């Protein structure tokens, strides 16, 4: 009983010394380095990891934190402790990818977390997707993004559009021919008829883009000859000084038209060109970074990447 009473007294003293503010409050104290947190856990690594995970959740969900990305430094350190002490966790890796986006340096920290997640969950396609997105959208490295995303194709529960999205990324740097070769290999190795149909559909898109780029070249020649732009795609075949004798057929039997907003030549079947689509609202992030103004708040969470405008994913 005496020992019990002493323990109660010591616990009361310890609680009295704990500040009312939590780690999620502004002005939080430093988070211990992972190796120190491990040493202090006395073998209860998962318990200590869970405690730091709760602190990270409070930073994002706290009522007085404003934009959670403003607390990127503390979030990064908390998640580093979580995934170092308990690397088999799942969601914290992608949680970091969603919120560590306020600066290019923070993106690199998020990428390091995702790489750790891939090493411990090599069959989970989602960590690869988020890592590829960061390289494509934030770091503007389409080659690296395509390389990472290719590793997710065929993993359990991976969506079929990943192959098409990888081909689009390759088309930005390696050209349409590289994308076509990649897709032809996917067609040959497709696990089922549905996947094969998806890849064949993407090959059709590449052929449409190839012809659209041919029309882009004709459009430039029209500008050189006439000193003005075309009002419609048919202008390329009109008049005695026509640039083309005939328009190349649209592969799906539809027409060539000018996209109303951008004015680019598109197939009326697709309505857009063959490239990865990013929500225009999210393009503000890169522009703000370039001008050094900080990251704007975007409602609805982190940006999304898809295989194309209107496509799944």
Secondary structure by P-SEA (a helix, b strand, c coil): caaaaaaaaaaaaaaaaccccccccccccccccaaaaaaacccaaaaaaaaaaaaaaaaaacccccccccaaaaaaaaaaaaaaacccccaaaaaaaacccccaaaaaaaaaaaaaaaaaccccaaaaaaaaaaaccccccaaaaaaaaaaaccccccccaaaaaaaaaaaacccaaaaaaaaaaaaaacccaaaaaaaaaaaaaaaaaaaaaaaaaaaaaaaaaccccccccccccccccccccccccccccbbbbcccccccccccccccccccccccccaaaaaaaaaccccccccccbbbbcccccccc
